[in-house]
Amino acid sequence: MSALHTYLYGPEDGPEILALHGVTGHGRRWETLAHDHVPEARWIAPDLLGHGRSTWSAPWNIEAHVAAVVDTLKAHARGPVVVVGHSFGGALAVHLANVAPERVRALVLLDPAIGLDGDLMSKVAELTISSPDYTDAAEARAEKRGEAWADVPAHVLDAEIDEHLIELDNGRVNWRMSVPAVVAVWGELAREYVLPPNVPTALVPAKKVQPPYTTEKFRAALRERLGENLTTTELDCDHMVPQARPDDVAGILRNYL
């Protein structure tokens, strides 16, 4: 495994944040949060395997993702980092803390998708296979507006489309991602959750996500494992927490810098 395509923001000597995006996303999603809300930090924001400008080659299981992230830290980080992970990135953050605890000094888990229902993930994977792309940008925008991006500012969605939507050989459009890789990740989200070592951890569930990605079973297990090292902040937003509530996320991150 080799280092992922990575966006670097902020001063080289700033406190380091590793930022892990969710399924179908890309590392540049963190740019506004880095530039406008936590500019004092050094942000390391990779495109995950099968996403953006990183390799789309298999395998795409959690172990492969974590290995690629470790190589990315070896290439870019000076020392232990604060890991902020959104959705699938939150699941990867927990696995990373288990595999390489010496590289992680705190976790910020933004509506992490972990230990989800297998039947639901199967349906999502089947939908991805049956409808893998869009007629045009208007259709892609409408889908995001009708789902997790409902409370994200319009200019942020515009930037997402400009950066991440590409024209396909068949004349249709899709996000800059590997559909097989995404389907594989939906299956990985149904794996039994793991718990992090006893590191300072912020859990940030999104209240509007129903059924919740952050299950009560996972929350209870985190409380039992981490005790006073766990803080939980529920935010009244949909799933795209970093884009919908950047000020709140910035405030939580600064507790660990």
ABEGO torsion letter per residue (X at the ends): XBBBBBBBBEBAABBBBBBBBBBGBBAAAAAAAAAAABAABBBBBBBBBGBEABBABOBABAAAAAAAAAAAAAAABABBBBBBBBEAAAAAAAAAAAABAAABABBBBBGBBBGBBAAAAAAAAAAAAABABBABAAAAAAAAAABAAAABBAAAAAAAAAAABBBBAAGBBBBBBBAAAAAAAAAAAABBBBBBBBBBBBBBBBAABOBBABBAAAAAAAAAAAEAABBBBBBBBBABAAAABAAAAAAAAAAAX
